[in-house]
Amino acid sequence: MQDAVALRSGGQTEEARIILLNLLAEDTENAELLYQLAWTHDVLGLEREAVPYYEQSLALGLPQDQRAGALLGLGSTYRTLGEYSRSREVLQQGAREYPERKEFQAFLAMALHNLGAHHEAMEILLKLLAETSANPGIKDYSKAIVFYSDKLDQIWP
């Protein structure tokens, strides 16, 4: 499996996919293998084919770091397939389980935008910007950015 991951990392994604599929024929209950196969399909632009691999890998159980990657991958893939509600559910789950992994917030904001929840998406992005930016100007105004993040339409008297 490590050879396939190295091939994918080196841009030989189709070759990696073939190796992973051959390994899957021998071991259909390997969560890590299913996750790597899902990831490889995503890299190839085969999002619809990636979904069942992500779902199976999560159902079988993955180590925490791989679980986070699989949740993010599945949530993002659902979004690219237009399954925005499913995307939101998976990304919210990931954000709850891994609050320190801010990438969930960014991808969740995209799904919320697709669902027409623009205010919620903007609030998430503004808070994320204030919390994570190293830019001196953003740092200086982070409290104000967070304060206004859920008051974007409010007009002050």
Secondary structure, DSSP 8 states (H G I E B T S, - for coil): -HHHHHHHHTT-HHHHHHHHHHHHHH-TT-HHHHHHHHHHHHHTT-HHHHHHHHHHHHHH---HHHHHHHHHHHHHHHHHTT-HHHHHHHHHHHHHH-TT-THHHHHHHHHHHHTT-HHHHHHHHHHHHHHH---HHHHHTHHHHHHHTT-TT----
